[in-house]
Amino acid sequence: MLLTLADYDFTYEIKDNQLYIDFVNESAHDATYEFSVKGDTLILIGGEGTIGGTYELTKVHDKKADK
């Protein structure tokens, strides 16, 4: 993950419909999300270590990558 002022390296594990994110930097909170995929959209539902909420991430075709 790359944010404006810092890099946050992480590892992750997927088990059933759970995504577990373990950040290397201890200042970042580890998190668990339930997830599902519908077409080109990844849906994350915040769980332990998150502020909750639902996030929809849609795959966007990058025309620059085709060159």
C-alpha positions as CSV (number, residue, x, y, z in Angstrom):
1,M,0.0,0.0,0.0
2,L,1.3,3.4,-0.9
3,L,0.0,6.5,0.7
4,T,1.1,10.1,0.2
5,L,3.7,10.3,3.0
6,A,4.5,6.7,3.8
7,D,4.8,3.1,2.5
8,Y,3.0,0.3,4.4
9,D,4.4,-3.1,3.5
10,F,2.1,-5.9,4.4
11,T,1.4,-9.6,4.0
12,Y,-2.0,-11.1,3.6
13,E,-3.8,-14.4,4.0
14,I,-7.1,-15.5,2.5
15,K,-9.2,-18.1,4.3
16,D,-12.7,-18.9,3.2
17,N,-14.3,-15.4,2.5
18,Q,-11.9,-13.6,5.0
19,L,-9.0,-11.4,4.0
20,Y,-6.4,-10.9,6.8
21,I,-3.9,-8.1,6.3
22,D,-0.8,-8.0,8.5
23,F,1.1,-4.7,8.2
24,V,4.9,-4.8,8.8
25,N,4.8,-1.4,10.4
26,E,3.4,-1.7,13.9
27,S,1.9,1.8,13.7
28,A,-0.6,0.5,11.1
29,H,-3.5,-1.6,12.4
30,D,-3.8,-5.2,11.2
31,A,-7.2,-5.8,9.7
32,T,-9.7,-8.5,8.7
33,Y,-12.3,-8.0,6.0
34,E,-15.0,-10.3,4.6
35,F,-14.9,-10.2,0.8
36,S,-16.7,-11.2,-2.3
37,V,-16.2,-10.6,-6.0
38,K,-19.0,-9.6,-8.4
39,G,-17.7,-9.3,-12.0
40,D,-14.9,-6.7,-12.0
41,T,-15.7,-5.5,-8.5
42,L,-14.1,-6.6,-5.2
43,I,-16.3,-5.9,-2.2
44,L,-14.7,-5.6,1.2
45,I,-16.7,-5.4,4.4
46,G,-14.7,-4.1,7.4
47,G,-14.3,-6.3,10.4
48,E,-11.8,-6.6,13.2
49,G,-9.2,-3.9,13.2
50,T,-11.2,-1.6,10.8
51,I,-13.6,1.2,11.2
52,G,-16.2,-0.9,9.5
53,G,-17.9,0.0,6.3
54,T,-18.2,-1.5,2.9
55,Y,-15.7,-0.8,0.1
56,E,-16.2,-1.5,-3.5
57,L,-13.1,-1.6,-5.7
58,T,-13.6,-1.9,-9.4
59,K,-11.0,-3.1,-11.8
60,V,-10.1,-0.5,-14.4
61,H,-8.4,-1.4,-17.6
62,D,-5.1,0.5,-17.8
63,K,-4.5,1.4,-21.5
64,K,-0.9,2.4,-20.7
65,A,-0.1,-1.2,-19.6
66,D,-1.0,-2.4,-23.1
67,K,1.9,-0.4,-24.7
